[in-house]
Amino acid sequence: SDLWIDTKRYPTPLSYGGVLKKYIFVVLFACSPLKKEKGFCSSASGIITASIFNNCVFCLQGYQGLVDGGDNICPATWESVSMMLQLGGTVIGSARCQDFRTREGRMKAACNLVKLGITNLCVIGGDGSLTGANQFRTEWSGLLGDLVKAGKITDTEAKKSSHLNIVGMVGSIDNDFCGTDMTIGTDSALHRIIEVVDAITTTAQSHQRTFILEVMGRHCGYLALVSALSCGADWVFIPEMPPDEDWEDHLCRRLADVRSRLNVIIVAEGAMSRDGKPITSEQIKKLVTDRLGFDTRITVLGHVQRGGTPSAFDRILGSRMGVEAVMALLEATPQTPACVVSLSGNQAVRLPLMECVQVTKDVTTAMAEGRFEDAIKLRGKSFENNWNTYKLLAHINPPDSNINVAIVNVGAPCAGMNAAVRSAVRMGLIQGHTMLAVHDGFDGLAHGQLIYHLELLCNLFLFPQRSLPGKILEEISENIAKFSIHALVIIGGFEVKRCDYNQQKTNDSLCAFPWWLSLPPSPTTSPALTSASTCDRIKQSAAGTKRRVFIIETMGGYCGYLATMAGLAAGADAAYIYEEKFGIRDLEVNVQHLVNKMKTTVKRGLILRNENSNANYTTDFIFNLYSEEGKGIFDCRKNVLGHMQQGGTPTPFDRNFGTKMGAKSVLWLTEKLRECYRHGRIFANTPDSACVLGMRKRALTFQPLSELKEDTDLEHRIPKTQWWLKIRPIMKILAKYDIKLDTSEHADMEHVIKKSPLGK
């Protein structure tokens, strides 16, 4: 929630000619001046950006405020953005501006900026807003010349504001901007949709009804597609890929085949047929009712998708994008093209703004010309992978196969496990394999607790256990041979890595145990969301009590991911973790920081501690220390979140991520098994016969388990290198600590045009 950076307290290493340039910075949340339909998105308010400029101002009501000037361009202080992080919508406002579409309106906006000495703009909006910003930048010199001729500004003022730097961040729930995997607000909108789907599923299971959900997405089907993947919808309609000509017959066959449970159809509001005619929810309802006689209901979610509390993912995404946008402005020169800060995998990247806008326009052109495959590719790898996964999981004509695949959960439960199990099972059935479920982890495998016909167990819980196969290896081997298991899909945490696969492969009794595949889920968003939402409620409880500091303990073993991400999402003042050593002097600095904070208008503090961050500086110790040092200044409260972080409903991100991982694992297994299947036997004597699947930077990759020992701290159950440690300084900067941000690995400008199938 504390979002702004003070130059005096943050000595940036960036300088030009030995002298740090003094900037004036404006944050602009714009509504598209070039397109009629564009609104604000959830989470844009508190996640605006961070600034290390001398002066920072807000432009209220988007471009309209920029044109009108006056009180619409107002100072932004550290305190003015406090407590904004958990608010949805936009606090500084957004409006469609017809004036900015004219040159006269842009001249007024330029005059207002020149008079205030503003030379840097950070624009949060959609493709129309960002296109307008680039046009404004392109015309800047001409606008200044006209203003000088008209006598509205002086030559001196024009020289001081000779060029305008622009960096964009995409705020759109539709995720319709090419070049980024996710836009700010999309994940929060998915939360609203999935909440509705879950509620409908719960209330309608006994009625065997068909439900049609219409979600937003006039020109982009991302929300509909990911929602369909996350909830297992029977059919999805998206603008980028209209259904085939005989879709009515195909849809009715599909619904009739799966009538043993309720049917769910998800429709993007911009869905259309191959000939360009709209496909409406009412049209689909009439089709299902007339042909099948099913009781059918329509739910139109509408603008409820735009509101609500922003998700942890959106808060973290917005905070990271804001800091990267400021760094981009600091490094910008008059020759630097306007850029947009994007997300690729888990990496922040910078892309030329107009290249992204052009590819976004190319999508519309491709759809209008009927080149739907090109439209899917132009949306980017993330969209294309989602679409391909959904198509594979919707396949209903499996080939013949003599491969048996067992699925086992190992370790503590986590959100997203069931999604991975479900997609792995369905993908296996699509490939023609016989799928088996193993209850109670390796113990269940040793005792033969396997179930066939897993396709009938849509809501199966496999009850993961922490036990390892070492002491029961012989029993496991016997059951592997008994059930003719050719491959294992292991979904779990660190317990999977602790298995000594080299020892197992040297055991002659495991000749029937040729292939292992491990799927340790990446750090999930659900615990971080639980921690962040709990911190929100705790902070709100202090609304009527000033000068209060909360100390909260999170789970995570020796891994500080949850504490760090929850701290970033909740606006914490500090997060103590094992990976970043701390001592009594650090605690003293943190206490003094809170003492100084209580002198401002923000009279509350939030401290997070990972459960195993330090054996001596326990949560009780830190609570007692803060309580003692804060006497007469602030009082303290302590909360231990505990196992509530493991429960709850999985987020859309976890469901989607688990679904793609499960499907990808079985496809990889199928390919490997068929390669090594010879004369009725499977030969698995290569290092990649036991692999782990996970995300590395921008892609899901398989890595042999034999290589993990070099990368893993087995004693503390954590990787030796953790990518998220590089974003920890962001949390401290946003909490107004006097630290330096490492810019040695800053994001370079990349290109997106080369990905276009049109070759533009």
C-alpha positions, 0 to 999 in steps of 0.5 A: 500500500505504500507505493511511492519512492522518495529520491532523498531516501533512495540514492539511485545508481543511475546517473548521466554525466555524473549528474542525476537528471531531475524528473517530474513524473505524472501518472495517468490512468487513461480511458481510451480516447480512440475507442469507444469501449474501454473501462477501468479494471480492478486493481488499477487504483492501488497499483499505479506505480512507484517513482524516484522522481523529485516531483510526482503528480496524478492526472485525474480522470484520464486524458480529460484531466490532462486536457482540462488541467487545473486541479485535475493535475495534483501532487501525489505524496507517499501518504496519498497513495497509502491504503490504496493497494487493496482497492479495486477500480481506480482512485484517480479516475478514468474517463473517455475523452473526445477532446484528446482525439483532436489536435486542439485538445492535445495542444491544451494537454501539452500546454498544461504539462509544459507549464508544470514542467512534466516531461515523463508520462506513465500511462495505464490503459488499453491499446487505445489509450496507449496509441493516443499516448504515442501519438501525443509523443510523436506530435510533441515537437509540433505542439510545442512549436504551435504553442510558442507561436500562439504565445501560450508558452515561452521559448525557454519553457519549450526548450526545457520540455523539448521531448516527452518520454512515455512508458505504458502499462496495460490495464485491461480485464480482457487481456487483449493487448498483444505482447504480454502474457497478462494485463493488470486486472485480468486475474481479478476478473477471472476470480469473479468468473470462477466464483460464479461458476463454482456457485452455479456448480454447487447449486445446480448439480442436483438439477442436471441443468445446462448453464450458459455463462456470458463473460466479457470479451468483445474482441478477445476471448481470453476470459472465456478461454481460461475460464473454460479451462479452469472449470472444465466447461463443455464448450467455449465460444471465442471471437478468435476461433469461431466454431465449424459450420456444423457446430450446432450438431457437434454441441448437442452431441457433446452435451448429450454424451456428458449428461450424467452431470451438469453442462457448462457453456461459456460464451465471450460476448464477442463470439461469432460464427465463421460468416461473421454473425454473432453467436448469442447466449439466447441463440445457444439456449434456444438450440439446446432447449429445442433439440435436447429438451434440457432445462437451460439457464443463462447468466450474464456476468457483466460489469461485476467482472470489473469490480471487487478486491484485486487478487494477489497476482494483480497486486504483485504484477502491478507493483512489478510493472510500476517499478519497471516503468519508472526504471524505463523512464529513467533510462529513456533518451529522446531517441528511445521509442515509447515502450510498454512494460509486459510480462513474459512467463515470470519475467518483466520485459519492455516492448516497443509500444507501437509494435504491440499496438500493430500486432493487436490491430493485426489480430482484428484484421486477421479475424475480419479476413477469416484467418483465425489460425493467424489470429490465435498465433498473434495473440501470443504463446500464452493464448495459443497454449491455452487454446491448444490445451483446451482443444486437446482436452475436448477430444472424444475419439481416443486411439488404441493404446497398451500403456498404463499410467498411474497418478500419485500425489505426494507431500502436503496438499496444495491448491491446483493439485486436482486440476493437474490430476484431472487434466492428466487423466483426461489427456491420458484417456484421449491418448488411449492410455489406461489411467489409474489413481493411487490413493494415499501416495506411495503407501497406497501404491505399496498396498495396491490401492489403485482404481481403474476407470478414473474417467468416472471419478471427476471429483476424486481426491487422492489424499497425498502423503509425505511418506517416501518409497525408500522403505517400501520399495519392494512392495511398490515394485511388486504392485508396479509389475502386478498392475503393469504400470508403464509410467508414473505421474507424481504430483507433489512438492519437495518429497518428490525430489528427495526420492533417490532415483539412482538407487531405485534404478539400480535395483533389479526389482524395478525392471518393470518401473521404467518411467517416472515423471514428477510434477512438483507444483510451482509456488502457488498463488493461492497461499499468497492470496490467502496471506494477502487477503488475511493481511487486508482484513487485519489492516482493516481491523486497525482502521479505528485504532491508530499506531498499531503494528501487526506481526504475521507468521506465514508458512513455507518451511525454509522458503520465503516465497509466501512471506515475500509475495504476501508482503508485496501484495499486502504492502508490508513494511518488512518480511523476514525470510531464511534466504535473506539473513537478518540480525538484531541490527536489522530488527533495530532498523525496522523498528526505527522505520516504524517509529518514523512512520508513526509520525506521518499520517500512515499510522499502522505497520505490517511485518511478516515472518516466514516460519523457519526464517530464524531459529532464535528470532522467533515470531514471539521474540519479534513480537516482544521486541517490537512491543517493548521498543514501541511503547508509547509510540505503537502497540503490536498484535500477533497472528499465526496464519497456519494451515488455513493457507493450504485450504480454500478454493484454488485460484484461476491461475492455479487451476489453469497452471495445473491443467496445462502442467498435467496435460503437458506431462502426459503428452511428454510421457506418451511421446517418450514411451512410444519412442522406447517401446520395442518388441513388447518392452519399454527401455528406459535407461536415459537420464530423462526417464525421470524428469521434473516439470516446472516453469523456468523464466518464460516456459514450462520445461522438463529437467532430469531429476539427476540434475536437481541435486546440483541445484537444490539445498536438500537439507532445507528443501529449497532451490539454491537459486530462486528467481523471486529473490530479485524482486524482494527489494521492490517491497522494501522500496515501496515501504520507503526504506533507504536501499538501492535497487539492483539494475545490473539485470534490467529489462532490455527493449525486445521486439514482438513483430518478429513473432507475427505470422504475417511477417510484419 
